[in-house]
Amino acid sequence: MKLTDFDYSYPKELIAQRPLEKRDDSRMMIVKRSDKSFAHSFIKELPTLLKKDDILVINDTKVIPSRLFGRRSGGEDVELLVVEPSPEKTNLWKCLLKKAKRVRLGEKFFFGMQATATAKGRDGIYLLVEFKGNSLDLAMKHHGVLPLPPYIERSGYDSYSEEDKKRYQTVYAEKTGSAAAPTAGLHLSEEIIKMIELREIDVEKITLHVGIDTFTPVRAEKIADHKMHGERVEINEQTARKINLARKSGKRIVAVGTTTTRALESAANDDGGIRSGEWTTDIFITPGYKFRIVDAMLTNFHLPKSTLLMMVSAFAGQAPDVSEQDFMAGRKFILSCYEEAIRERYRFFSYGDCMFIE
């Protein structure tokens, strides 16, 4: 498979720059793998598409205000994205620097009067930055914003609104540690979740803290050459037990988002269930992958050539009528759904509309 197999074009005006007034006003394309069909609906209809014995799994990660605005030693402005802690040393963080000149070892970054940080070197694509004591907490509190993706156009600290602070976070966000939102969950209002629970559908939480894999574009022309860097997963024993019992009973596991799907599939074991615990997953799901846990997925529309589009293509292609030799059929089907979404003027990407693949 080649990177160009997952390319498509779209009108730039379809990129949602702001969320809708209400979370549950989003449109939703219903995609059926069994007969390669799709239909148009709204996220408010999701509860009616779920079956009584389904288990709906959500990702309860909470996004941190990890995009920091400050100054460099030389006085120029700097925009630093704090992605994840480095395992090598306490207070050392892996960061990405936006459009900046080369950083010198030992160079300092200043975030107002509250905090400073020091460049300590590089680890692959990361800049390693040391925040001593509580300086990172202070920098995030006074000079940090939630890290919206670059295609959502914001310029400088003051361009981020209270709306961004509230809406680039799920209503059930709980465990702090994510560098990006699990965006499929942004559509779920408290009212929708209540409707789902009233239908006696079990809602279970897992955690995957979104990390560098979300921000790293695929540069290798051969998909197999792309390396995932890993994201932290946590699944408790009670949730794992419920999912395992559901699978043994033939019930559906419905994942809200690619992050939830990735976490569950990384937890799959040889007996058809999942394990509990904490780990880092570097699983890379592409067409030809055989899903072992997830039966249906709610997901947003994804960027061309992205690992998320590859995962969704793999999921769309796993159906009884798709042979191993034709596993790229899922890619063709998903791209045809995207073409329809473009014709129907769906809103794309993080603040955009969604699809339910069953």
N, C-alpha and C positions, 0 to 999 in steps of 0.2 A: 504494500500500500504506500502511496505517495501523499505528501502533504497537499498537493494540488487537488487530490481527490475530494478534499473537504473544504474547497473554496466555493464561495458564491458571492454575488454582488447584491447590494441593497441600497435604497435611497437613504442618504444620511439623515433626512428629516424624520425617518421612522425611529431613530434613536431617542428613547424617552429621556428627556433632560430633567423632568420633574415627575414625582409620583402623582397619581390621580388623587383627587380630594379624599376618596375613601379607598381603603385597601381592597375591599371586596367589590369594587366596580370593574375590576380587570376582566378583559375578555379571555376566554379559554378555548383552545382548539382541542377537540376530543379526537384522539388518534387511536385507531384500532389496528393492532398488529396482525390479527387473525385474517382479516380480509383486505388489508391495506386500504382502509378508508379513513376519512376524516369528516368532522362536522364542526360547526361553530356554536359556541355557547359562552357562558360567563362563569367565573370562579364561584359565584353564589350557588351554582348547580352541583358543585363537587359533592356535597353530602348525599345527593340522590344517586350519584354514580358509584358510591361505595356500598359494599354489601354488609349485611349485619355482622358477619363474623370476621370481617377484615381487621387487620391490625395496621393502623396508620402510624408510621414512624417519622418523627421530626428531629431536626438537629437543634439543640438548645444552646449552641455556642453564642456568645455575646461579643459583638465587635468592640474593640477598644479604639480610643481616639489616637491612633498611631501615626497619622500624618502630621508631622511637626514642622512648624514654620519658625525659622530663627535666622541667625547670622553666622557666617564663617569668620575665622580669625582675621581675614583680610577686609572684613566689613561688608562683603556682598551677601545678599539674601540666600538662604538655603531652604530647600524643602526635602525633608528626610522621612522616609517611610520605614517605621520599625516593624519588622516582619515576625521575628521569633527569637527566643533566647538561643544563644550558642551553647552547646553542651560542654564546651571546653573549659569555660571559666564563668564564675558568678559575676553578674552585672555586665556581661558582654552580650551584645545583641547583633543579630544579622539584620542589616538595613539596606534599603535601596535609596539612591540619591538621584533626584530628578534634575536632568539637564545642568550638570555642574562641571566645572573644570576638575582636573585631576586632584584628588585629595592626598595630601602628604601625611605620612605616618606621624602621629602626635598632634595633628591639627585639631583645634578645638572648635566646637559649635556652641553658640550661646542662644538660650531660649529665655529672653528677658533677663530679669534679675534673679529669677528663681532657679535656673538649672544650667549646667554646662555638661558637655559630653566630649569624649576624646576619640579620634580615629585610631584604631589599633592595627589596621591591616586589611587583608582581603581573604575571603574563603570562597573561591569560585566567583560567582556573580554577585556575592554579597560584599558590602562594606561592613567590617566589624567595628562596632562603636561601643565604648564603655560609658555607662551611666552609673556613677558611684552613688551609694546610699539611696535616697528617695528622689534623686534628680529626675529619673524617668517619669515617675508619678507626677512630679511638679510640672515637668515639661508638657505632659499630656493634659493636665488640668488647665494650664494657662495658655498654651500655644498649640494644642492638639485638636484635630478634627477627625471624624470618622472617614476612613480612606475610600472615598468614592472612586470608582474606576475612571481611567483617563478619558474615556469617551463621554462621560458626564462632565460637561464643561464648567469648571470652576477655576477661578484665578485668584489665589491669595486667600489668606485666613478669613477675611471679611466676606468673601463670596459664599461661604458655607452657612446655611440658614438653620434655624431651629427645626424647620421641617425636615432637613437632611438628618439632623441629629435623632429625630424621632422615627422617621420612616425608613432609614437605612438600618433598621433593626427589627427583628421579628417581635411579635407581642409576647412570645414565650422565651425570649433570650434570657439566659440564666447564668451560664458558666463563662466567665470572662477569659478571652484569650485569642480571639479571631482577628485576622488582618483583613477580612472581607465578610460581607453578609452571605448567609445561605439564601440566595435571592428567591428561590421558589417559595420559601416560607413567608416572604414579605406580603403575599396575597392573602394570607390567612388572618382574618380578623378574629377577635374574641367571639363574635356572634357566630361565625362559621364553625369555629372549633366547638362551641356549645351545641350547635345543630348536629355536628358529627357525633358527639358524645350522647346526645338524646336518641340517636339511632342505634345505640348500644354498640358503637364501634370503639374499640380500645385504641387510645392514643398513647404511644410510647415514645420516650425521649432517649436519644443517644447523643453523643457529642463528637464532632469532628471540628477541630480548630483550623480554619482555612489559613493556609500559609503561602509559601512562595510559589507553589504549583499553580495557583490562580493567576499570578502576575507574570509568569514566565512564558513567553510565546514559544511555539514549536518552531525551531529553526532547521532541524534536520529534514532533508527532503524525503528520506526513508523514515516512515513513522516508527519503525522498530528501533531506530537509533536514538530516539528521544528518551531522556532520563527524567523521571519524576524524583523530586527531592524529598518528599515525605511530609505527611501531615499527621498530627496527633489525634488519636481516637480513644474514646472511653465508652464502654458499654457495661452497665451494671448487671449483676447476676439475675435480678428479678426480670429485667427486660429481656435478657437472653433466654431465660426460661419460658417466658410467655411466647416469644417468637418461635422457639423450638417446638413447643406444644402445638402452636398454630400450624406450623409446617407439617407436623405429623398428622394433623387432622385435615390436611388439604385446604387450609384457609389461605387467603391471599395476604401477602405482605406488600403494603403500598408505601413507597418511599416518597417523602416530600423533598425533592431536590437531588442533584447529582452528588452533593456532599454526603447526604444520608445513604444514598446508593453505594457510594464508594466505601463508606464505613462498614456497611452491612456485608458487602461482598468481600471485604478484606478480613471479616470475621468468620467467613464460612469455613466449616470443617468437613472432614470426610464422611461424617454420618448424616449429612443433609441439614445440619443445624448450624448455629453460630456459637462462638466462644464469648466469654465475658472477660473484662480486664481492661488494661491500658497498653497501648502500643503506638508505634509510628508506622503508617502504611505508605508504601510507594507504588501501590498497585496502579497499573496503567491499562484502562479498559478500552479496547478498540474492536472493530468488527471482527467476528470470529470467536470472541470471548463468550463462554457459556455461563450465563447468569445462574447462580445457585440459590439465591435467597429472594431477590426482589421480583415481584410479579407485575407491578404497575408503578408508574412514576409520574409525579407532577414536576414539571420543569419549565424554565424560562426558554426563550429563544437565545441562542448562543452565537458568539462571534465566529466568523469564518476561520478555518484552519486551527481551531482551538481543541484542546483535549476534551472539553465538555461536549462539543459537537460530535467528536469521535465516540464518546461513551453513549450518547443518545442514539447515534447511528447503529451502534452495536446492539442496543436494547431493542430498537425498532426492528432489527433483522432477526431477532430470536423468536421464531414462531414455527409451528409444526410444518408449515408448507415451505420453509426455507431450508435448502440442503446446505451441507458444509461447503460445497463448491460454489454456492451462490450467496455467501454470507455478506457480500457487499450490497445485497438487495436492500438492506436496512438504510444504507447511506442514500441510495437512490430514492427510497420512499420518503425519508426525512427531508431531503432537499426539495422534493415535490411539495411537501407540507409547507416548507419555508416559502416556496414560490407562491403558494396559495395565501399564506399569511401576508406576504408583500402586496399581492393584489387586493387583499381585503383591508390593507392599511393597519395591520396589527402594530402595536408599539413594541420595540425590540430592546433586548438586553436587561440590565439589572432593575430599572424602574419600569420595565415594559410588561407586556401580557405574558401568558403562559400556555402550555399544552399539557394535557393529561393523556399519557400513553398507557393503554391497557391491553 
